[in-house]
């Protein structure tokens, strides 16, 4: 994972490059690899020399549920209602008449927009994709690499960690 708070000590690289270093651990899950690096950090190891590398990458699509016209339209109504309610409340701040008319107009308009914006793409698939899913990029294993100058120390420290 990247650190959003600042630049690391590593040189900025314009193009993607393969990771370097010696392997000091290999784990079946990212959580275990992350735990090993956290262990090193907790023991004052210079973790800026460490890299977690996902190996044997796979794109995994997990099917969530079957799509029907009812679910598509219902989802459009709900998402449109939230958008319309927000816009209606925003509009009511700038109108002098008061009342619930701006909120009601925003809500109805949002629902119409939501139904249209979900129905058209679903109809365009012509039944070719009647399910909802999520995509993930998953690795078969996660290797922890370390700069050669401190790899032996890292390997010895991780040998004490029981994962």
N, C-alpha and C positions, 0 to 999 in steps of 0.2 A: 504494500500500500504506500501511497505517497504521503508526504508531510505537507499539508496545505499552509503551514505557518512559516515556511521559509525554505531557502535553498539548502541542499545538503552540501557536504564538503566535496562531493564528487564533481568532476568537470562536467559541464553541460555538453551533451552530445546532440548533434543535429539529426543524425540518422540512427535508427534502432541498431544496436549492436548486441551480439550474443553475450551472455554473462560470463564472467571470468572468476576463477578461484578454484580452490580444492574442495571436494565434497567432505563435509563434516557430519552430515546426517541425512537420512532419507526417511520420509514419513508418508503414510497412505492418505492423510487428510491435511488440508491447509491449517486447521486448528492446531494440530500437533506440531507442525513446522513453526507456526507462530508462537506456540508455547515454548518451544526450544529456544527461539531467539529472545523471548521475554526472559527466560531463565538466564541466558547469557547477559542480558542487560541488567538484571537484578544483581548479578555477581560482578559488576563493574568491568565487563568485557567490552572492548571497543567495537560496538555493534555496527558502526559505520563501515566496517570491513566485511559485513555479512550480507548475503543476498538469498532470497527465497525464490526458487525457480520451479514453476509448474512444468512437468514433463509429461509427454503423451497426452496432448490436449485433445479434448472432445467437445463438440457442441451438442448439448443435451436440450431437447425440447420436451418439457413436461406438460402433458395434457391436463387441463384443469376441469373442464366440463364441456358438455355438448351445447352448442348454440342452437337456439330456436328463435323464431320471429318474436315470440313473447319476451324472451330474455334480451334480445337486441333492442326492442322498443322500450322495454322497462328500463334498461340501462341508459338509453337515450333520454327518457323522461327524468330519471334521477339526476344524471349529470347536467342536463339542461336546466333543471329546476335550481340546482345549486348556483350555476352561472347566472341565471336570470334573477335569482333572489339577491345575489351580490350586486349585480348591475342595477336592479331596482332600488336597493337601499342606497347605493351610491347616487343614483339619479334623484332620490327623494331629498338628499342633502342640498341639492342645488335648485330645487323648485320652491316657489313661494306659495303654491296652493295648499300644500300639506296633504294630509290624508294618506290613504293606502293606495291611491291610484298609480303612482309611479312604481311601487313595489309589485302590484298586481300586473301591470303592463310588462315589467321586467320578467316576472315569473312565467307568464304565458308565452312571451317571446322566447325566453330561454328554453322552455319545454319544446316549443316548435322547432327551434334550432337544434336542440339535442336529438330529437327524433329523426330529423332529416340527416344530420351529420353522422348518425350511426346506421341508419337504414340504407342509405345509398351505397356505402362500401360493402355492406353485407349482401345486398342484392347483386352487386357487381361480381361477387365470387360465384354466383349461380350454383350454389350447393357444393362447390369444390372444397370448401373449408368450413365445415359445420362444427367447429370446436374452438375453444379458447385455450391458449397455452402460454407458457413462459419459456424463455431461452436462457441458458446458462453456458458459460465456458468453464469446463471442469478439467482438471488434470488427473492423470492416472496415479501420479505420485508427486510429492513436493520435496525437492532436494534443497538443503541448506548448504550454500557455498561460502567459503571464507577466503580472504586474502592469504596467500601462502605464508606470509611472515607470521601470522597468528593462528593458522589453521590447526596446528598440533595442540595448542592450548585450548582452542574451542572444542576439538574432538575429545580431549581429556575431560573437559567440564561437562560436555553433553553425555559422556559415559556415566556420570553420576546421576543424571536425570532419568527417572524411571517413568517412561511414557507408555 
